[in-house]
Structure formats: structure tokens, C-alpha cells
Amino acid sequence: MSSQGDSEVPSRPKEQQGEANAPSKSAQKKAEKDKVKAEKAAKRQELERQQKEQADANDTAKHLYGSMPSSSASPANRPEQKFTELAELYDAKENQEVTIDARVHNARVQSAKLAFLVLRAEAHTIQVVIAEGGTNKISRQMVKWCGGVNSESIVRVTGLIKQPVEPVTSTSISNFELHVESIYMISEAAQMLPVQVKDCMRAPPMNDDDSKDEAETDSQGLPVVTLNARLNNRVLDGRTAANLAIFQLQGGICNLFIEFMNQNQFTWINSSRLAGASTEGGAGVFEIKYFDTKAYLTQSPQFFKQMAIAMDMKRVCEIGPVFRAENSNTHRHLTEFTGLDFEMVIKNDYHEVLSFGEKLMLYIIRNLQERPEFKRLTKVVDQVFPGAGDFRLPSSDKALRLTFAEAVKLLNDNGIAASEVDDLSTAQEKALGRIIREKADTDFYTIDKFPSAVRAFYTMPDPSNPKVSNSYDFFMRGQEIMSGAQRIHDYNQLCERMRANDPPLDPLSEGFRHYTDAFKYGCAPHGGGGLGLNRILQFYLGLPDIRFATLFPRDPGRLAP
């Protein structure tokens, strides 16, 4: 039963409730406008679709561009297509038809009837012309498509070689251009790139803050890509002509090392990069977990080379990675680099090893300077890093050699304080390099007879003066590229030196036992050295930072890419 109060509450008729829920007049007008707008957009899209279909139907060149066409023929029955390298077009002939695969360096539309591309392969570039009409009836649609190709895309172009009205000054091939007959996309690059390859072609400022990734602009307003940004985008940065030349030269150094070792009857070995103890007894090693025990990444293949000599291999060499856990953030230090190592038996005097190493380096450097391909590559690098081709060697067949005491005296005589009991600092090494270049006109020299206190425990002391050692370093442009020595081959002497090391080392420990046992069983006198490939390349070319000479550098702050 309802109360009196409830019965007094008025109720709204259902018709009135429906009217209250109906949209307002303004909402209705907006909905009508939106509907009309959507209908117009749909009609416009349909018209554009029809126009596109009509244009495609009328496109006389649609088979001459776009995605790479697939062949229905089996590989055995497919005709072999002949390709031309871009580098071969300097000596091309007028109206010669060629097919090339290359990257699009840039693309631009001149008009509805004309577009231009610049194709790039290594240091070589050529202008490509896409013009409406012609024998193949190039269409406007094809002109538009070509002008819109993203930079760094890889395309396959077939066309005719033509002489331009005037030389094309913006490309390396200036006396010819390529008139397109067909062009197909092999691999399309993203429209937005983190850095532009053309900007990476200019040398970065070396006084910048490498913690910054963003591109800056120089005094002319041109983008400047920092070293850090380059390394973060190494795939794009690595496409520049200078970088490609740098790493071709690096391969050349390896090949020259291989040539010289093979000529001198060395045996190639491939030693392990894992060890149960620090290779040289120092703290600069990477410790890793090795199942239920510890292991270390080797600082050098030193132990293994010596053990190979104890196997009677007489002369051994190898190329491989070297690891140094040193928190050195300098222009010449890495935590991983490539070593060129050798070890050999000594017949009469340890200078046999030093002389061999000097001949090796003279062989490598002279061939870099004299072989035509290496000279060409060096000129490419010199365009970005001036002075790359200005490495000096003595005119004679012998390297300049000083004792450590003579090097110290030379520094002191030129007002640079140095001591015969301390190792040379980086600043002293650079100063010595400048002095020697001025006085002896050479950028390569060696220093012999280092103090025993600054060398590794396995270094042989000079029998006539135990305070100095039978050890040596090689230098290029005043900076070290190799350390070498005669090694201790007597078991008792080696154990004594290890126990006297700071900190002391136990020759009988599990990490060292197999190494020291090699000398317990008898081993011939021997010596050798380890060259740093990255430093040889850096200092030969005069590069401002070792990271330019390293494909994927590893330093205390970098583990990627």
C-alpha cells in the first residue's frame, strides 16, 4: 500500500521521457554534417581509386619499375644476367647498355617529366636520368616513382651510358650518366634514418662531447655526426667510402702479415681464448663463470705460443682477439682488439727476433705505400682524414733502432724529463715520435732493452745487466703498436721470477702448472711479439681515434652494437 507522499509524486508520460532522450538540434546538425563529410570522403577515395586504376591501365612503363619481378623459369633454364660494377663505368662507352645493383644516394624530381638519382657503390657515384618518353616509353608514373625512392635503398638499374652536356661535378663518375631503361627495388630502406650517410662522409669534430648522440651543425650549418652517434649507427656510418676503404686496408694488413709469415715458414696456430689463470699475472683480465669454476679471457696467446715452441714447432703465428680489462678511456685503448702474434726459436742472439719483427713491419708498411690498390684506398681515406698518406719510412731497408737508455737521453736532451728506470708515459712517447720524425724523417722505429722492472715475469733479463731486459717495443707516429721480448725458457729461472713477481705467482698452481711444465720438459730459446692490428691501421692512416679503425669497438663504455 502506497503512502500518501508517494501518491503525490507526479509521473512523466512515456512519450515525454522519449522526447527527453532524443538528441538536441545541434547534435542532429553535427551528425548530418559528419555524414555528408564521410560521404564526400568516400566519393573522393573512390574517384582516386578509379583514377589510379585508369592511370595504371594507361601506364606504358609499369613493367619497367617497381618491385623486383620474380622469374617463373627454373634456375637451370633461367638466362644468366650480366652485371656491371659501378667502378667499371669510368671507362664505359657511349650508348653501352649496363645493369648495375647499387644504393640510392639521393633522389629528386625535377618535373613531372624528369627525375634524377645518384647511385652509390663504395666510393663510386653516378648520376641517373629518368626522362618521360624515349624508346621504352618511360611514363610520368615511373618518373614520379623513381623520384620518391628512399635514400639507401638498393635498386637494380638497366640503362644506357650517355655523355652529359656538361660534366657532373657532384658525382665521382663525371663524364658519363646513366639513362634508365628499367629500375627495380631490391631492398627498400626506411624513409627516416637515424643518421644520413652523406653527413657521415664528413669527419666528426674530435673535441666534441662523445656522450652526445644527436647530430650537431658546423659553422656552415651542415649536420655533423659525432663519433658516438656514428658508432651507435655503425651500419649506416660504415657505408661511407672512407670507412669501406679503412676496413679494406685492415684486411690488406692481415693479408700482408699472412704473406710474410708464409714466406718465412711459420706454422699457423689457433690457440684458446680461455685460460685458468691470468695470462701475464696482472689484474687486467675479464673473469667469467666456467661451469662451477672461474676462467679468464686471455690477455694474449702468449702462453700457448710458448707451449707450441716447446712442442718443437719452431716458428708459430696467429691472428685473433685479445682482451684487456683495463678501464682506459683513451683514443688508443680498447677492451678487445685483434692481435697479430708470432713466436720463433732463437739460434744465436735474441736480436734475431727483433730484426725479424722490424722486417715484418717494413714489409707491411712499404707494401701499403706501394701497391696500387692500397694507394688508391689510402687516397680515399685522405679525403676525410688529411695526412693519411703521409707516413714516413727510412730510405734504407733497416728500421731506426734505439735502446731505452738512448730514447731517454734523446728526450732529456730536448727538454723532456725522462728516467731510465720508469716506463715511458704516453706524452713522452708522443714527444719522442715528434723528435725522431724531425731528426730521422721516419714514423716507424723500435726501442730495445727496456728496464726489467716494467716487463712481464716471463721476459728474459739481459745476462750482462739484469736491470734491463731482452725486450723491445715498436712505435708508429710516436705510439706503441707492439711489445715483444725473448722469453725465459729455463724452468727454474721462470719459477723464480714468478715467485718474485708483484704480486707473487705460484708456478705450481692449476692455472700455471701446464705452462711451467712445458719448460720442465725442455724448451729451446725463443722470443716473439704481439702486434695490435687496430693500432697499426690507426697510426698508419693517422686516424684520431682507434674506434675509427675498429669495425665494432669494445671499450669500458661500449658493448653494442
C-alpha positions in Angstrom: 0.0 0.0 0.0 1.4 3.3 -1.1 1.9 6.2 1.3 0.2 9.5 0.8 3.5 11.1 -0.1 4.2 8.6 -2.8 0.9 9.1 -4.4 1.6 12.8 -4.7 4.8 12.4 -6.8 3.8 13.2 -10.4 4.9 10.8 -13.1 6.1 11.7 -16.6 4.2 10.2 -19.5 6.3 7.7 -21.6 6.1 10.0 -24.7 7.7 12.8 -22.7 10.5 10.6 -21.5 11.4 9.6 -25.1 11.4 13.2 -26.2 13.9 13.9 -23.3 16.3 11.2 -24.5 16.2 12.4 -28.2 19.4 14.2 -29.5 19.4 18.0 -29.5 19.0 20.0 -32.7 22.7 21.0 -32.6 23.7 17.3 -32.2 21.5 16.4 -35.1 23.0 19.1 -37.3 26.6 17.9 -36.4 25.7 14.3 -37.2 24.2 15.4 -40.6 27.4 17.4 -41.4 29.6 14.4 -40.4 27.5 12.1 -42.6 27.9 14.5 -45.6 31.6 14.8 -44.9 32.1 11.0 -44.8 30.1 10.5 -48.0 32.3 13.1 -49.7 35.4 11.5 -48.5 34.2 8.1 -49.7 33.4 9.5 -53.1 36.8 11.2 -53.2 38.6 7.9 -52.3 36.6 6.1 -54.9 37.4 8.7 -57.5 41.1 8.5 -56.6 41.0 4.7 -56.8 39.3 4.8 -60.2 41.8 7.4 -61.4 44.7 5.3 -60.1 43.3 2.3 -61.8 42.9 4.3 -65.0 46.4 5.7 -64.7 47.8 2.2 -64.0 46.0 0.9 -67.1 47.4 3.7 -69.1 50.9 3.3 -67.6 53.0 2.2 -70.6 56.0 1.5 -68.3 54.5 -0.3 -65.4 56.6 -3.4 -66.2 59.8 -1.4 -66.2 59.8 -0.3 -62.5 58.7 -1.3 -59.0 59.3 -4.4 -57.1 61.8 -6.9 -58.5 59.9 -9.2 -60.8 60.0 -12.9 -60.0 61.1 -15.4 -62.6 58.9 -18.4 -63.3 61.7 -20.2 -65.0 63.7 -22.7 -63.1 67.3 -21.7 -62.2 68.6 -24.2 -64.7 66.6 -22.6 -67.6 66.9 -19.0 -66.4 69.2 -16.9 -68.6 72.1 -15.6 -66.8 72.0 -11.8 -66.5 75.3 -9.9 -66.9 76.1 -7.2 -64.3 78.5 -4.3 -64.3 80.2 -2.9 -61.3 79.8 0.9 -60.8 83.6 1.2 -60.6 83.8 -0.1 -64.2 81.8 2.8 -65.6 84.7 5.3 -65.6 85.8 3.6 -68.9 82.4 3.0 -70.3 81.4 3.6 -73.9 78.7 5.9 -75.3 75.3 4.0 -75.6 76.7 1.0 -73.8 73.9 -0.9 -72.0 74.6 -1.9 -68.5 72.9 -3.4 -65.5 74.1 -2.4 -62.0 73.0 -3.0 -58.4 73.7 -0.1 -56.2 72.3 2.1 -53.4 70.3 5.2 -54.0 72.4 8.0 -52.6 69.7 10.6 -53.2 66.7 11.1 -55.4 64.9 14.2 -56.7 62.1 15.1 -59.1 62.9 17.9 -61.4 59.4 18.0 -63.0 56.6 15.6 -63.9 58.6 14.5 -66.9 62.1 14.3 -65.3 63.8 12.9 -62.2 67.4 12.2 -61.1 69.0 9.6 -58.9 72.6 9.4 -57.7 73.6 5.7 -57.3 76.5 4.8 -55.0 78.7 1.7 -54.6 81.7 2.2 -52.2 83.5 5.4 -53.3 81.9 5.5 -56.7 78.8 7.5 -57.7 77.0 8.2 -61.0 74.0 10.4 -62.0 71.0 8.5 -63.3 68.4 10.2 -65.5 64.7 9.2 -65.7 63.0 11.1 -68.5 59.5 10.6 -69.9 59.2 9.1 -73.3 62.1 7.6 -75.2 62.4 4.2 -76.8 61.0 2.4 -73.8 58.1 5.0 -73.4 59.0 5.9 -69.8 55.8 7.1 -68.2 55.2 10.0 -65.8 54.2 7.5 -63.2 57.7 5.9 -63.5 59.3 9.3 -63.2 57.4 10.0 -60.0 58.1 6.6 -58.5 61.9 7.0 -59.1 61.9 10.4 -57.6 60.3 9.1 -54.5 62.7 6.2 -53.8 64.1 6.4 -50.3 67.8 7.1 -49.8 69.9 4.0 -49.1 67.5 1.7 -50.9 69.2 -0.9 -53.1 68.0 -0.9 -56.7 68.8 -2.8 -59.9 69.1 -0.4 -62.9 69.4 -1.2 -66.5 70.2 1.7 -68.8 72.3 3.3 -71.5 75.5 5.2 -70.9 75.4 8.8 -72.2 77.8 11.7 -72.1 76.2 14.7 -70.3 76.1 18.1 -71.8 78.4 19.3 -69.0 80.5 17.1 -66.6 78.5 16.1 -63.5 80.6 17.6 -60.7 78.6 16.1 -57.9 79.5 12.5 -58.7 82.8 10.6 -58.9 81.9 9.5 -62.5 81.6 12.9 -64.1 82.0 12.2 -67.8 79.0 9.8 -68.0 75.5 9.5 -66.8 73.1 6.6 -66.9 69.7 6.9 -68.8 67.2 4.5 -67.3 65.5 1.8 -69.2 64.3 -0.2 -66.2 64.6 0.1 -62.4 63.5 -2.4 -59.7 63.6 -2.3 -56.0 65.9 -5.0 -54.4 65.7 -3.8 -50.8 63.8 -0.7 -49.7 65.3 1.5 -46.9 63.2 3.2 -44.2 62.1 6.7 -45.1 63.5 8.1 -41.8 67.1 7.2 -40.9 68.8 8.0 -37.6 71.8 9.5 -39.4 72.4 10.3 -43.1 75.3 8.6 -44.8 76.1 11.8 -46.7 76.6 13.5 -43.3 78.8 10.7 -42.1 81.1 11.3 -45.1 82.5 14.4 -43.3 84.9 13.9 -40.5 83.5 14.5 -37.0 85.0 17.0 -34.6 87.3 15.3 -32.2 86.9 17.8 -29.4 83.1 17.1 -29.1 81.4 15.5 -26.1 81.0 11.9 -27.3 78.3 11.3 -24.7 76.0 13.2 -27.1 74.2 11.1 -29.7 72.4 13.9 -31.5 73.8 15.4 -34.7 75.1 18.9 -34.4 75.7 21.6 -37.1 79.0 23.1 -38.1 79.8 26.7 -38.8 78.3 26.4 -42.3 75.1 24.9 -40.9 75.9 21.4 -42.2 75.0 18.4 -39.9 77.9 16.9 -38.0 77.5 13.4 -36.7 79.5 12.8 -33.5 81.8 9.7 -33.1 79.3 8.3 -30.5 76.4 8.7 -32.9 78.4 7.0 -35.7 79.2 4.0 -33.5 75.6 3.7 -32.4 74.6 3.6 -36.1 77.6 1.7 -37.3 75.8 0.0 -40.2 74.9 3.4 -41.8 78.2 5.0 -40.9 80.1 2.0 -42.2 78.8 2.7 -45.7 80.9 5.7 -46.3 83.7 5.5 -48.9 86.3 6.3 -46.2 85.1 3.6 -43.8 84.9 1.0 -46.5 88.5 1.9 -47.5 89.7 1.8 -43.9 88.5 -1.8 -43.4 89.7 -2.9 -46.8 93.1 -1.6 -45.7 92.7 -3.5 -42.5 92.2 -6.7 -44.4 95.2 -5.8 -46.5 97.4 -5.6 -43.4 96.2 -9.1 -42.4 97.0 -10.4 -45.8 100.5 -8.9 -45.8 101.1 -10.4 -42.4 100.0 -13.8 -43.7 102.2 -13.4 -46.8 105.3 -12.6 -44.8 104.7 -15.4 -42.3 104.2 -17.9 -45.1 107.3 -16.7 -46.8 109.3 -17.4 -43.6 107.9 -20.9 -42.9 105.8 -20.1 -39.9 103.1 -22.6 -38.7 99.6 -21.2 -38.2 98.0 -22.0 -34.9 94.7 -21.2 -33.3 95.0 -21.0 -29.6 92.3 -20.8 -27.0 90.9 -17.5 -25.6 90.0 -19.2 -22.3 92.6 -19.7 -19.5 92.5 -20.9 -15.9 94.7 -18.0 -14.8 95.6 -14.5 -15.8 98.0 -14.8 -18.8 100.5 -12.3 -17.6 99.8 -12.3 -13.9 98.2 -8.9 -13.8 94.7 -7.7 -12.8 93.6 -6.6 -16.2 91.7 -9.7 -17.2 88.0 -10.5 -17.6 86.8 -13.1 -15.2 84.0 -15.4 -16.4 82.0 -18.2 -15.0 83.1 -21.5 -16.4 80.6 -24.1 -15.2 81.4 -24.5 -11.5 84.7 -22.7 -11.6 86.4 -19.5 -12.8 88.1 -18.8 -16.1 89.6 -15.8 -17.8 89.6 -14.3 -21.3 93.3 -14.3 -22.3 95.2 -11.1 -22.5 97.3 -12.6 -25.3 98.1 -16.0 -26.7 101.5 -15.8 -25.0 101.4 -19.0 -23.0 100.1 -21.0 -25.9 102.7 -19.7 -28.4 105.5 -20.7 -26.0 104.0 -24.1 -25.4 103.8 -24.6 -29.2 107.6 -23.8 -29.3 108.1 -26.4 -26.6 106.3 -28.8 -29.0 109.1 -28.2 -31.5 107.0 -26.1 -33.9 110.0 -23.7 -34.2 108.0 -20.8 -35.7 104.3 -20.2 -35.0 101.9 -17.3 -35.7 98.2 -16.5 -35.4 95.6 -13.7 -35.8 92.9 -13.5 -33.1 91.1 -11.4 -30.5 92.9 -10.1 -27.4 91.1 -9.0 -24.2 92.2 -6.3 -21.7 90.0 -5.5 -18.7 91.6 -2.0 -18.4 89.3 1.0 -17.6 91.2 3.1 -20.1 89.0 5.6 -22.0 91.6 7.0 -24.4 91.9 7.4 -28.2 94.1 4.3 -28.5 92.8 1.8 -25.9 90.1 -0.9 -26.4 89.0 -3.8 -24.2 89.1 -6.1 -27.2 91.3 -5.8 -30.2 92.9 -8.0 -32.9 96.4 -9.3 -32.3 98.9 -10.4 -34.9 101.2 -12.7 -32.9 104.4 -14.6 -33.7 106.9 -16.7 -31.8 110.2 -18.2 -33.0 113.2 -20.2 -31.9 116.4 -18.2 -31.3 119.6 -19.7 -32.8 122.3 -17.2 -31.7 121.0 -14.0 -30.3 117.7 -12.6 -29.3 118.1 -9.8 -31.8 117.2 -12.3 -34.4 113.6 -11.9 -33.2 113.8 -8.1 -33.1 115.2 -7.9 -36.6 112.5 -10.3 -37.9 109.8 -8.1 -36.4 111.4 -5.0 -37.9 111.5 -6.6 -41.4 107.9 -7.7 -40.9 106.7 -4.2 -40.2 108.8 -2.7 -43.1 107.2 -5.3 -45.4 103.7 -4.4 -44.3 104.1 -0.6 -44.4 106.1 -0.5 -47.7 103.5 -2.6 -49.5 100.7 -0.4 -48.1 102.5 2.5 -49.7 103.5 0.9 -53.0 100.7 -1.5 -54.1 98.3 0.4 -56.4 95.1 -0.8 -54.7 96.3 0.2 -51.2 97.5 3.5 -52.5 94.0 4.1 -54.0 92.3 3.2 -50.7 94.6 5.5 -48.8 93.8 8.4 -51.0 90.1 7.8 -50.3 90.7 7.9 -46.5 92.9 11.0 -47.0 89.9 13.0 -48.4 88.3 12.7 -44.9 91.3 12.4 -42.7 94.1 14.6 -44.3 97.6 13.2 -43.7 96.5 9.6 -44.2 99.2 9.1 -46.9 101.9 11.0 -45.1 103.5 8.1 -43.2 107.3 8.2 -43.4 109.8 5.4 -43.5 113.6 5.4 -43.6 115.0 5.2 -47.1 117.2 2.2 -46.1 116.0 -1.4 -45.6 116.6 -1.1 -41.9 114.4 0.4 -39.2 115.7 3.0 -36.8 116.5 1.2 -33.6 117.3 2.9 -30.2 118.0 1.4 -26.8 115.7 2.5 -24.0 118.6 4.5 -22.5 119.2 6.3 -25.8 115.5 7.1 -26.1 115.5 8.6 -22.5 118.7 10.6 -23.4 117.0 12.0 -26.5 114.0 13.1 -24.5 116.2 14.8 -21.9 118.4 16.5 -24.5 115.2 18.0 -25.9 114.0 19.3 -22.6 111.6 16.5 -21.8 112.3 14.8 -18.4 112.5 11.0 -18.5 114.1 8.3 -16.3 115.9 5.1 -17.2 114.1 3.1 -14.5 110.5 4.1 -15.4 108.5 3.2 -18.4 107.7 6.0 -20.9 104.4 7.8 -20.5 102.1 8.4 -23.4 103.1 12.0 -23.5 106.8 11.1 -23.6 106.2 8.5 -26.3 104.4 11.1 -28.5 107.1 13.7 -27.9 109.8 11.1 -28.8 107.9 10.4 -32.0 107.9 14.0 -33.0 111.6 14.4 -32.2 112.5 11.3 -34.3 110.4 12.4 -37.2 112.1 15.7 -37.3 115.6 14.3 -36.9 115.4 11.0 -38.7 112.5 11.6 -41.1 110.7 8.3 -40.0 107.4 7.5 -38.3 108.4 3.9 -37.6 111.2 2.9 -35.1 111.9 0.4 -32.3 113.2 0.7 -28.8 115.2 -2.1 -27.3 116.4 -3.1 -23.8 113.6 -1.9 -21.5 114.0 -2.0 -17.7 113.3 -5.4 -16.3 111.0 -3.9 -13.7 108.5 -2.8 -16.2 108.2 -6.0 -18.2 106.3 -9.3 -17.7 107.7 -12.1 -15.5 108.5 -14.3 -18.4 110.8 -11.7 -20.0 114.5 -12.7 -20.2 116.8 -10.4 -18.3 119.9 -9.2 -20.1 122.7 -11.6 -19.0 125.2 -8.8 -18.8 122.9 -6.4 -16.9 119.8 -7.9 -15.1 118.4 -4.5 -14.5 117.5 -4.3 -18.2 115.7 -7.0 -20.3 115.9 -8.5 -23.7 112.7 -6.8 -24.7 111.5 -4.2 -27.2 108.6 -2.1 -28.4 107.6 -1.0 -31.9 106.3 2.5 -32.5 104.3 4.3 -35.3 103.9 8.0 -35.2 105.2 8.0 -31.6 102.8 5.4 -30.2 103.3 1.8 -29.3 102.0 -0.9 -31.7 103.9 -3.9 -30.5 105.5 -5.4 -27.4 108.0 -8.3 -27.7 110.9 -10.0 -26.0 113.0 -13.0 -25.5 111.2 -15.4 -23.1 112.6 -17.3 -20.2 112.9 -20.9 -21.3 114.6 -22.3 -18.2 112.1 -23.9 -15.8 113.9 -23.0 -12.6 114.6 -19.4 -13.7 111.0 -19.0 -14.7 109.6 -20.3 -11.4 112.0 -18.0 -9.5 110.8 -14.9 -11.5 107.1 -15.9 -10.9 107.6 -16.1 -7.2 109.4 -12.8 -7.1 106.6 -11.1 -9.1 104.5 -8.4 -7.5 102.1 -9.9 -6.6 103.8 -13.3 -6.3 102.6 -16.0 -8.7 102.6 -19.8 -7.9 104.2 -21.7 -10.8 102.6 -24.9 -9.4 99.1 -23.6 -9.3 96.5 -25.2 -11.5 96.3 -22.1 -13.7 100.1 -22.0 -14.4 101.2 -25.6 -14.0 100.7 -26.7 -17.6 102.5 -23.6 -18.8 105.5 -24.1 -16.5 105.7 -27.8 -17.1 106.4 -27.1 -20.8 109.8 -25.8 -19.7 110.4 -28.6 -17.2 110.4 -30.9 -20.2 113.0 -28.8 -22.1 112.3 -25.9 -24.5 114.5 -24.1 -27.0 115.4 -20.4 -26.5 112.7 -18.4 -28.2 111.1 -15.0 -28.4 108.3 -13.1 -30.3 105.8 -10.4 -30.1 102.3 -9.3 -30.4 101.2 -6.5 -32.9 98.0 -4.6 -32.5 96.2 -4.7 -35.8 93.8 -1.8 -34.9 96.7 0.4 -33.8 98.8 -0.3 -36.9 95.8 0.8 -39.0 95.1 3.8 -36.8 98.6 5.1 -36.8 99.5 4.3 -40.4 96.5 6.4 -41.5 96.8 9.0 -38.7 93.2 8.4 -37.6 92.4 10.5 -34.5 90.8 7.6 -32.6 91.3 3.8 -32.6 87.5 3.3 -32.9 87.7 4.5 -36.5 90.0 1.5 -37.1 87.7 -1.0 -35.4 84.5 -2.3 -37.0 82.6 -2.9 -33.8 84.7 -1.4 -31.0 84.6 -2.5 -27.4 85.7 -0.1 -24.7 84.8 0.4 -21.0 81.5 2.1 -22.0 80.5 0.2 -25.1 79.2 -3.3 -25.6 76.9 -2.6 -28.6 76.3 -2.9 -31.5 
